[in-house]
């Protein structure tokens, strides 16, 4: 796994935001520093321009091309101190030096100071390097008209050492970086705290998922921000579907075992009664076919669930097969099963569902009956009603609802798994039918199942 893939969401956001923050602070420091430099440079320009006017105020032209300035400049004492860091020089129009202040460290033998190309009356401020030192160079070309009307040009140059300027810039740069670094660290810390708080619901969801995996929770809570509520809802739905499917598979296995009991009992009864070979082969073939149908039916229910097939089937032939098989199974009890179903009665059910419903109800009736079981069916308009009665002990009114629950048995001494009635109710509910438990005219239980046509 690459390092990038191993980063958590919080680390990725923090890292990416930190990179953007560093870039922003670097750009901001560059802008602030250059703005500060430009401000100081402008202030220097205005100050040196004022110094030029102070020089001009004490200057006087003796004759064209010859300008007089006093040796000492009264306006600024620094012009009169050697090496003070500021000096003034004046050149004629041939760019020959005609005057320099006492503070000047310039020597003629060092060569001429380069002058910028400008027009008269246009002040300029440049940077030059002299003898290893950096200077601001203020330059102004002044026009001087004599009494005779002759115009002379004079180059006024003021040099100021840049060392104080560089020191101020360096101090400002260091202070700026210190404050920006502190600001960046504070912002990253605040960002970390904000991210921790913002991503807290996700960490909480991860913790709850672990508790769900450990079986300590049934599902994720619904106390999440709107942005991830849909995600947690879908996870809860996935968990619910998985549990429902697992439960469905488990119940299907129980239903399959329960459904196979009757065909196996029919074949066992035929073997015990020592039926003739041809009769035994017919019974076994018929029941094996029935078992194959049961397995296919239960597998179909496990994967897709009960479905309403829009095709009516005749009720009497299917019930006749069930009655013949159960009479053999319960022949030792001498059970008589009476069938009162006309050929015209049809029901809108899947054939496998019909066998499951009537097979379970008839098997329960035979199991509890003393001697008589009756199954009847009739159609009332679009509704088909199936009734199964027995002469057994019946079902008490206070337990009629509970017998429809999975695993509930009225008498533990009677053989069974307690899932037959729950299977019946599940299928009936799938078809939006109704199931009622009452007292039979035979003295036992009456189970009435009705379906809409």
GIKATA-V735797 format. One line per field, one symbol per residue. ss: DSSP state (H for helix, E for strand, C for the rest). psi: psi as a letter, one per 20 degrees, with the letter a starting at -180 (. if undefined). A space follows every 10 residues. Layout:
ss = ???
psi = ???
//
This chain:
ss = CCHHHHCCHH HHHHHHHHHH HHHHHHHHHH HHHHHHHHHH HHHHHHHHHH HHHHHHHHCE EEECCEEECC CCCCCCHHHH CCCCCEEEEE EECCCCEEEE CCCCCCCHHH CCCCCCCCCC CCCEEEEEEE CCEEEEEEEE EEEEECCCCC EEEEEEEEEE ECHHHHHHHH HHHHHHHHHH HHHHHHHHHH HHHHHHHHCH HHHHHHHHHH HHHCCCCCCC CCCCCHHHHH HHHHHHHHHH HHHHHHHHHH HHHHHHHHHH HHHHHHHHHH HHCCCCHHHH HHHHHHHHHH HHHHHHHHHH HHHHCCCCCC CCEEHHHHHH HHHHHHHHHC HHHCCEEEEE CCCCCEECCC HHHHHHHHHH HHHHHHHHCC CEEEEEEEEE CCEEEEEEEE CCCCCCHHHC CHHHCCCCCC CCCCCCCCCH HHHHHHHHHH CCCEEEEEEC CCCCEEEEEE EEC
psi = prhhhiprhg hggggghggg gggghggghg ggghggghgh gghgghghhh hghhghhjqp pgrpioppqq hpohhoihij ppkiiprqqp qaijkppiqq rhipjpqhii rppppqorqp joqqorprpp ljqpqpoppp opppprhijp pqppoppppp pighghgggg gggggghghh ghgggggggg ggggggggjg hghhhgghhh hghijiqhrq rjmqqhhjhh ghghghhggg gghggghggg hhgghgghhi gghhhghghh ghjlqqgghg gggggghhgg hghgggghgh hhhirpqopm opqphggghg ggggghhggk hhikppoppm priipqqmqq ghhghgghgg ghggghhiqg hppppqqqpn cjppppppqr kairpqhijh hhiiqpipph oiipprikig hhgghggghh jkaqpqpapq iiicqopppq qq.
//
